[in-house]
Amino acid sequence: MSETPRRPTWDEYFIKLVDEVSLRATCDRGRSGCVIVKDKRILCTGYVGSPPGFPHCDEAGHLFKKVIDDDGTERQHCMRTIHAEQNAICQAARWGISLEETTLYCTMEPCRVCAMLIISVGIRKVVAKKRYHAAQDTRQLFEQAGVELVVMLDEQETY
């Protein structure tokens, strides 16, 4: 008799779908995906990409801007694209879908701007596959707002 395969948990299931959504991303520096769920039903998805009708990094190249962290570390950040979380929230707004009391699944911990949007639209839980190197503000914002944050792998996304 063959052994029955283990069913993934809901978090594992939706994180695997995040990986699939991220395949549509159009910036090779951060091919991230996002899935927003309520009551185990997908409401919307998003991936890193330019606004509709604008050139993508894969076509036109990156639009880099220098970012200087508080500790003086300089990084290059691509400004051509919208983050996966932002795109998912925009899709919900475009189609009139409330995100109150939902769970957001994403490739890595959201940035500060995405965290503020997540809080503002009423998302209550965020499940990230990996850590993000600049997520200290995000963790503090989520704690202050009562947004539960779960990181599935104790690995840091680097790019």
C-alpha positions as CSV (number, residue, x, y, z in Angstrom):
1,M,0.0,0.0,0.0
2,S,1.4,3.4,-1.0
3,E,1.8,6.2,1.5
4,T,-0.7,9.1,1.2
5,P,1.2,12.3,0.4
6,R,1.1,15.0,3.1
7,R,-1.3,17.7,2.3
8,P,0.3,21.2,2.6
9,T,-1.0,23.5,5.2
10,W,-3.0,26.5,4.0
11,D,0.0,28.8,4.5
12,E,2.2,26.4,2.5
13,Y,-0.4,26.1,-0.2
14,F,-0.8,29.9,-0.7
15,I,3.0,30.5,-0.5
16,K,3.4,28.0,-3.4
17,L,0.8,30.0,-5.3
18,V,2.9,33.2,-4.6
19,D,5.8,31.5,-6.2
20,E,3.7,30.8,-9.4
21,V,2.4,34.4,-9.4
22,S,6.0,35.7,-9.2
23,L,6.8,34.1,-12.5
24,R,4.8,37.0,-14.2
25,A,7.1,39.6,-12.6
26,T,8.9,41.8,-15.1
27,C,11.9,43.1,-13.0
28,D,14.7,40.5,-12.7
29,R,16.0,42.1,-9.4
30,G,13.0,41.1,-7.4
31,R,10.6,38.7,-9.0
32,S,8.1,38.8,-6.2
33,G,4.5,37.7,-6.0
34,C,1.5,38.3,-3.8
35,V,-1.8,36.5,-3.1
36,I,-4.5,38.0,-0.9
37,V,-7.0,35.6,0.7
38,K,-10.1,35.7,2.7
39,D,-11.7,32.5,4.3
40,K,-9.2,30.4,2.2
41,R,-10.4,31.9,-1.0
42,I,-8.2,34.0,-3.3
43,L,-9.4,37.6,-3.8
44,C,-6.6,39.0,-5.9
45,T,-2.9,38.6,-6.9
46,G,-0.1,40.9,-7.8
47,Y,3.5,40.7,-9.0
48,V,6.4,43.1,-9.5
49,G,5.8,45.0,-12.7
50,S,5.3,48.4,-14.3
51,P,1.8,50.1,-14.4
52,P,-0.3,49.0,-17.4
53,G,1.0,50.5,-20.6
54,F,4.4,51.4,-19.2
55,P,7.7,49.8,-20.3
56,H,8.9,46.9,-18.1
57,C,12.5,46.4,-16.8
58,D,12.7,43.3,-18.9
59,E,12.1,45.5,-22.0
60,A,13.6,48.9,-21.2
61,G,16.1,48.2,-18.4
62,H,16.0,49.2,-14.8
63,L,15.3,52.8,-13.6
64,F,17.8,52.8,-10.6
65,K,17.8,55.4,-7.9
66,K,20.4,55.5,-5.1
67,V,19.0,54.8,-1.6
68,I,21.0,55.6,1.5
69,D,20.1,53.8,4.7
70,D,20.3,55.4,8.1
71,D,23.6,53.6,8.7
72,G,25.1,55.1,5.5
73,T,24.8,51.9,3.4
74,E,24.1,52.8,-0.2
75,R,22.0,50.6,-2.4
76,Q,20.5,50.8,-5.9
77,H,16.7,50.5,-6.0
78,C,14.7,50.0,-9.2
79,M,11.9,52.6,-9.4
80,R,10.3,51.5,-12.7
81,T,8.0,48.9,-11.0
82,I,5.2,48.6,-8.5
83,H,5.8,46.0,-5.7
84,A,3.7,42.8,-5.8
85,E,1.8,43.8,-2.6
86,Q,1.0,47.2,-4.1
87,N,-0.2,45.6,-7.4
88,A,-2.5,43.2,-5.5
89,I,-4.0,46.0,-3.4
90,C,-4.5,48.1,-6.6
91,Q,-6.2,45.2,-8.3
92,A,-8.6,44.8,-5.4
93,A,-9.4,48.6,-5.5
94,R,-9.9,48.5,-9.3
95,W,-12.5,45.7,-9.0
96,G,-14.1,47.0,-5.8
97,I,-12.9,44.1,-3.5
98,S,-12.7,44.9,0.2
99,L,-9.5,43.6,1.8
100,E,-10.8,44.0,5.4
101,E,-9.8,41.0,7.6
102,T,-7.8,39.3,4.9
103,T,-4.4,37.5,4.8
104,L,-1.7,38.6,2.4
105,Y,0.9,36.0,1.2
106,C,4.1,37.4,-0.3
107,T,7.6,36.4,-1.3
108,M,9.4,38.5,1.4
109,E,8.5,40.7,4.3
110,P,6.9,43.9,2.8
111,C,8.8,47.2,2.6
112,R,7.7,50.1,4.8
113,V,5.4,51.7,2.1
114,C,3.7,48.3,1.4
115,A,3.3,47.8,5.2
116,M,1.5,51.1,5.5
117,L,-0.8,50.2,2.6
118,I,-1.5,46.8,4.2
119,I,-2.4,48.4,7.5
120,S,-4.6,51.1,5.8
121,V,-6.8,48.6,3.8
122,G,-7.5,46.4,6.9
123,I,-5.3,43.3,6.1
124,R,-4.9,41.5,9.4
125,K,-2.2,38.9,8.7
126,V,0.8,38.7,6.5
127,V,2.6,35.5,5.7
128,A,6.0,36.0,4.0
129,K,8.1,33.2,2.6
130,K,11.4,35.0,3.5
131,R,12.8,37.9,5.5
132,Y,13.6,41.2,3.9
133,H,16.8,43.0,4.7
134,A,15.1,46.4,5.3
135,A,12.0,45.2,7.2
136,Q,12.7,46.6,10.7
137,D,10.2,49.4,10.2
138,T,7.6,47.0,8.8
139,R,7.9,44.8,11.9
140,Q,7.3,47.8,14.2
141,L,4.4,49.1,12.1
142,F,2.7,45.7,12.1
143,E,3.1,45.2,15.8
144,Q,1.7,48.7,16.5
145,A,-1.3,48.1,14.2
146,G,-2.0,44.5,15.4
147,V,-1.1,42.9,12.0
148,E,0.1,39.4,12.5
149,L,3.4,38.7,10.7
150,V,4.5,35.1,10.0
151,V,7.8,34.4,8.1
152,M,7.9,30.8,6.9
153,L,11.7,30.5,6.3
154,D,14.4,32.1,8.4
155,E,16.2,33.2,5.2
156,Q,16.8,36.7,4.0
157,E,15.9,37.6,0.4
158,T,18.8,39.3,-1.2
159,Y,19.1,41.1,-4.6
